[in-house]
């Protein structure tokens, strides 16, 4: 799925979200890694109970989780690039050793 596809799905699913947790729709998660987050998020949202302070804590917590995910994406990309560079360098070194 492209970034545009994700944006379209996000816009569609967030356009009219139900207050009933049983009717809240989430995007398809073929990896299953958001299951616990979804359950905890819905449970926490119910506990807000129209308290503006609780809502702000909830919203800030979600913002921090999102910022952390973005930071991890950046860090993980750099790590993957380094690993790939190392593999390519080792392969080239090996090829040079075996060809001489």
N, C-alpha and C positions, 0 to 999 in steps of 0.2 A: 504494500500500500504506500502511495506517495504522500509527501507532506500535505499536498493539496487535498488528497482523499481524506486524510486524518482531520484536516480543518473542516471539511464538509460534514464528516460524521459528527465531529464535536459540535458544530453549529446546529445540526439537526437534533442531536440528543439533548442539547442544553436549551433549546428554544422554548419548550413548555414542559418542565419537569414537575411531576406529581408530588404532592405533599405526602402521599401514601407510599411508604417504602416498598410495598409489594408491587407497585406500578412503575418504579424507577427503572429506566432502561440504561444499560451500560454498553459500551462497544464490545464487540466480540474479543475475547481474550483467549486465543488458542494456546497460549503458554501457561495460563492458569496462575500467573504470579500476582494478579490484583485481587484475587478472591478474598483474602483476609482484609485487605485495605477497604474493599467495598463494604464488607460486613461491619467492620469497625467504624467506617465513616457514616453509614446509615444509623448505627446504634448511637454514635455520638451526636448526630444531627437531631435524633429524637430527644436526647437529654438536654438540648438547648432550651426547650420549653418556653420560647418567646422571651428569653432573658438576653438583652442586648450585649451584656458583658460576656456571657458564655459564647454567643455568636462570634464576637470579636476574637476570643481565644481560639475558637474552632477555625475561623477563617485565617488567622495568622499561622496556626499550626499547619494548615494545608499549604499555605504559601511557602513556609519553611521546607516542607517535604518536597514541594516542586522545585525550589531553589537547590536543594540538596541533590535531587535527581539530575538537574542541569549540570551541576558541578561534577557529579560522578560521570556523566556522559563525556564531558570534556576530558577528565582525567583518564577514563577508560579508553577513549580514542587515542590519546597520546601513548598510553601503555601498549595498546594493540599495534600502533604504528612502529614503536620501538621493537616489539617482538618480531614483527614482519621484517623490519630492516635487519635485525640480528640473524634471522633465519636465512634471508637472502645473502647476507655477508658470509655466513658459515657455508652455505651451499657453494658460493663462488670460490671461497678458499679451498674447499674440498675438491672441487672440480680442477682447480689449478694444481693442487698437489697430485692428483691422480693422472693428470695429463702430462706431467713432466717426467 
